[in-house]
Amino acid sequence: MIYDLLQDYTLILASGSPRRQRFFEELGLKVTIDVRPIDETYPSHLKAAEITDHLAEMKAAAFTDLAENDILITSDTIVWKEGRALEKASDVDEAKQMLRDISGQKHEVITSVCFTGKDFQKTVHEITTVWFANLSETEIDHYVSNFQPFDKAGSYGIQEWIGLIGVEKIEGSFFNVVGLPTRLVYKTLLEIAER
């Protein structure tokens, strides 16, 4: 089992996201939380998964003090729609506009996860397509007023009210949309542990 293979490693999760932290708990993996601030500006020529790969690797670059048996896990998620990244909204108006943009449309949720050790780095990503029904202004107002859209790419949480009433279908990993491609994380950690 993966737990036996990883017992000699220290897993460090560089994420303040309670959703990501909970996923590791549910996977039965003990992680140490260590979040280091970085400037999340990226080159404008990057597109889709190039953005999230780049940001996940930038977050890893802030850790120059890894021990021999550390595995650092950094990640980044964006909503990608029609050649544009919808990241985290900075205010109520921007959150509402993002929800209008995805209303009645499909978009992609892209999460990259970077695994870094003292002598290796491996970055993987998952892409999930999400189709939203048409959202009314009343529904958008209700969600933004009563939930927490500001810490989520695209200003929505699929596991929250807006997902329950708005998501028509998805293609790919549901957990990726929540914030972590759990199957891919498990598979990659297994590959690292078996090296």
C-alpha positions in Angstrom: 0.0 0.0 0.0 1.0 3.6 -0.6 1.0 4.3 3.1 3.8 1.8 3.8 5.8 3.1 0.8 5.5 6.7 2.0 6.2 6.1 5.7 9.8 7.3 5.4 8.7 10.5 3.6 7.4 13.8 5.0 4.7 15.2 2.8 4.5 19.0 2.8 1.4 20.6 1.4 1.9 24.2 0.4 -1.8 25.2 0.4 -4.0 27.2 2.7 -7.1 25.6 1.0 -9.2 23.7 3.5 -10.6 21.7 0.7 -7.2 20.5 -0.4 -6.1 19.7 3.1 -9.3 17.7 3.7 -8.7 15.6 0.6 -5.3 14.5 1.9 -7.0 13.6 5.2 -9.6 11.6 3.3 -6.8 9.9 1.3 -5.3 8.9 4.7 -2.1 10.8 4.0 -0.5 12.9 6.8 0.7 16.2 5.6 2.5 19.2 7.1 1.0 22.5 6.0 3.6 25.2 5.0 2.4 28.1 2.9 4.9 30.6 1.5 3.7 33.7 -0.3 4.8 34.3 -3.9 4.0 36.8 -6.6 1.5 34.8 -8.7 2.1 36.9 -11.9 2.8 34.8 -14.9 3.9 35.5 -18.5 1.0 36.6 -20.7 1.9 34.2 -23.5 1.1 31.1 -21.3 -2.2 29.4 -22.0 -4.5 26.9 -20.1 -2.4 24.2 -18.3 0.8 26.1 -19.1 -0.4 28.7 -16.6 -1.2 26.3 -13.8 2.0 24.2 -14.4 4.0 27.4 -14.2 2.3 28.7 -11.0 2.6 25.3 -9.2 6.3 25.2 -10.0 6.7 28.9 -8.9 5.1 28.0 -5.6 7.6 25.1 -5.2 10.6 27.4 -6.0 9.9 29.3 -2.7 11.1 26.2 -0.8 14.9 26.0 -1.0 15.3 24.1 2.3 13.8 20.7 1.6 15.2 17.8 3.6 16.3 14.5 2.0 13.0 12.7 2.5 10.6 15.7 2.0 8.0 15.6 -0.8 6.6 19.1 -1.3 3.2 19.3 -3.0 2.2 22.6 -4.6 -0.8 23.3 -6.9 -2.8 25.8 -8.8 -6.3 25.9 -10.3 -7.9 28.1 -12.9 -11.1 28.1 -14.9 -10.3 28.4 -18.6 -13.0 29.7 -20.9 -12.6 30.9 -24.5 -8.9 31.5 -24.3 -9.1 33.4 -21.0 -8.2 32.4 -17.4 -10.9 33.1 -14.8 -9.0 33.2 -11.5 -10.1 34.4 -8.1 -12.5 37.4 -8.1 -11.3 40.5 -6.2 -14.7 41.9 -5.4 -18.5 41.3 -5.6 -18.9 42.8 -9.1 -16.1 40.7 -10.5 -17.5 37.5 -8.9 -20.9 38.2 -10.4 -19.4 38.9 -13.8 -17.5 35.6 -13.8 -20.7 33.7 -13.0 -22.5 35.5 -15.9 -19.6 34.5 -18.1 -20.0 30.8 -17.3 -23.8 30.8 -17.2 -25.2 28.7 -20.0 -21.7 27.8 -21.2 -19.0 25.2 -20.8 -15.6 25.8 -19.4 -12.6 23.9 -18.3 -11.2 23.6 -14.8 -7.5 23.0 -14.8 -5.5 22.0 -11.8 -1.7 21.4 -11.8 0.1 19.6 -9.0 3.9 19.9 -8.6 5.7 17.3 -6.6 9.2 18.4 -5.5 11.9 16.6 -3.6 15.6 17.3 -3.0 16.6 15.6 -6.3 13.4 15.5 -8.4 10.4 17.5 -9.6 7.3 16.2 -11.4 4.4 18.3 -12.5 1.1 16.8 -13.6 -2.3 18.4 -14.4 -5.9 17.4 -14.9 -8.6 19.1 -17.1 -12.3 18.7 -16.4 -15.0 20.2 -18.6 -18.0 21.7 -16.8 -21.3 22.7 -18.4 -23.5 25.2 -16.6 -27.2 25.9 -17.1 -28.4 29.5 -17.5 -28.2 31.3 -14.2 -30.6 34.1 -13.4 -29.4 37.3 -11.8 -31.4 36.4 -8.7 -29.5 33.1 -8.4 -26.1 34.8 -9.0 -26.9 37.4 -6.4 -28.0 34.8 -3.9 -24.8 32.8 -4.3 -22.4 35.7 -4.1 -24.2 37.1 -1.0 -24.5 33.9 0.9 -21.4 31.8 0.0 -17.7 32.3 -0.3 -16.9 32.8 -4.0 -13.7 34.8 -3.5 -11.3 32.0 -2.7 -12.2 29.9 -5.7 -11.1 30.0 -9.4 -14.1 31.1 -11.5 -15.9 32.4 -8.4 -17.8 29.2 -7.7 -17.5 25.9 -5.7 -19.1 23.0 -7.5 -19.8 21.4 -4.1 -21.8 24.4 -3.0 -25.4 25.6 -3.8 -24.4 27.1 -7.2 -23.1 23.7 -8.3 -26.2 21.9 -7.0 -28.5 24.1 -9.0 -26.3 25.1 -11.9 -24.1 22.3 -13.1 -25.7 20.3 -15.9 -22.8 17.8 -16.5 -19.1 17.4 -16.2 -16.6 15.4 -18.2 -13.6 14.3 -16.1 -12.7 14.4 -12.4 -15.3 15.9 -10.1 -12.7 16.2 -7.3 -10.5 18.2 -9.7 -13.2 20.9 -9.9 -13.4 20.9 -6.1 -9.7 21.7 -6.0 -7.5 18.6 -6.3 -7.3 15.7 -8.9 -7.2 13.1 -6.1 -6.7 10.0 -8.4 -3.8 11.7 -10.2 -2.2 12.8 -6.9 -2.4 9.3 -5.4 -1.1 7.7 -8.6 1.9 10.2 -8.8 2.8 9.7 -5.2 2.8 6.0 -5.7 5.1 6.4 -8.7 7.5 8.6 -6.6 7.5 6.2 -3.7 8.3 3.2 -5.9 11.2 4.9 -7.7 
